[in-house]
Amino acid sequence: MARDEDRTMRTLMIDVCDLETTKARMLDALQDRGSDAVLSFPSEELLFTVLTARRWPLLRALTGAGPVGVRELARRLGRDVKGTHTDTQALAKAGVIEKTADGKLHFPYEAVRIELGWRVAA
């Protein structure tokens, strides 16, 4: 996919960053500086606690799908409803997905980018 296409799609960037960077991003968003939608975690450990290997397929299935019920999501993924419900509750609690007024699950993005990295301490 071309970079220009990425910019026209509603994309969520997931990363790990410090509190100061998160505050600066929030300020930019409040001042409408056109910043991307970003979901930041304070550590890699927390990111991988929330976004487990079993939860990634849920996000993939919800990406660009519009609001979807838990039962329908479970059917699409070939998973049991209870496990799907438990995982979507955790994602909603962490702010990764939204719940509509009628209880459906919504992930309002067409693409996801993940940015992880580290450097040698100076």
N, C-alpha and C positions, 0 to 999 in steps of 0.2 A: 504494500500500500504506500502511496506517495505521501510525503510530508504535508503537502497542501490539503490532501483529503483528511489527514489527521486533525488539522486545524478547524475544519468545518464541522467535524463530528463533535458531539458532546463527549468529552473524554475526562475520565477521573485518573489523576495521578496519585499513586500510593507510594509513600516513602517513609523513611526514618529520619527525623531531624530533631534538633534541640528546641527548647522552649522559645528562645529569642527568634529563631527563624519562623516558628509557628506564629508568634505574635506579629511579626512583620507581614506575613501573608494575610493574617486577619485584618490588619490595618489597610493593606492594599485592597482587599475585598470590600471593606466598608467604604473606602473612597472610590470604589468602582474603577479600578485601574486595569480591568480586563484580565485579571489573573485567572489561571486555570483552576478547575475544581481540584482540590488537593485533600487527601486524607493522610494525615501524618501520625506516625506512631513514635513514642519516645525511645523505643529500643527494638532491635530485631526480634528479641525474644517475645515481646508483646505482639508484634505484627504476626509472628508465626503461631502464637497462641490463639489469636482471633481468626486469622486466615489459614486454617488448617488444610491439609490435603483433601479432606472430605468436603470442605466448604467451597473450594475453588470451582468445582463443577456447578454448584448452585449459582455462583456469580455469573459464570459463563452462560448458563441457561437463562438468567434474568437479563443479561445485557441486550438491550434493544428490544426486549419482549413486551414492554408495557406491564401493567399490573397483572399479577398471576396469583391464583390461590395456592395454598400449601399443597392440597391434594393434587392439583394439576401439575405443580412443580415436581412432586414426588413421582407422579406417573411418567412425566417426561424423562426423568432421570433413572427410572427403574429402581427407586429407593422406597423404603417404608415411610409412611406418613409421619410416624412418631419421631424417627431420626431426622427427617427433613424439617419438621417443626422445631425440634431442639436446636438444630444448626441455624435455621433462619432467625430464631429468637436471639441467639448469640450475636448474629450479624446485625440485627436491628438494634440491639442494646448497645453495640459498639459504634452505631451510626453509619455502618457500611451500606445497609439497605434501609428503605423506608417502608412503612405500613400505611396503606390508604385508609380512609375513614371506614370503608367496608371490610377491612381486615386483609386485603390482598397485599402481596409483596411487590415492591417496586424498586428497581435499580435504574435511575433515570439517565443512564449513559449508554453510548453506543460502542465505547472503547475504554480499555483500561491500560494504563502504563504503570510499570513498577520501577522504581529507582532505588537501588541499594548500592552502597559503596562505602569504602573507608580508606583512610590514609595512615601512614606511619605518623605517630605523634611527633610534633616538632620539638 
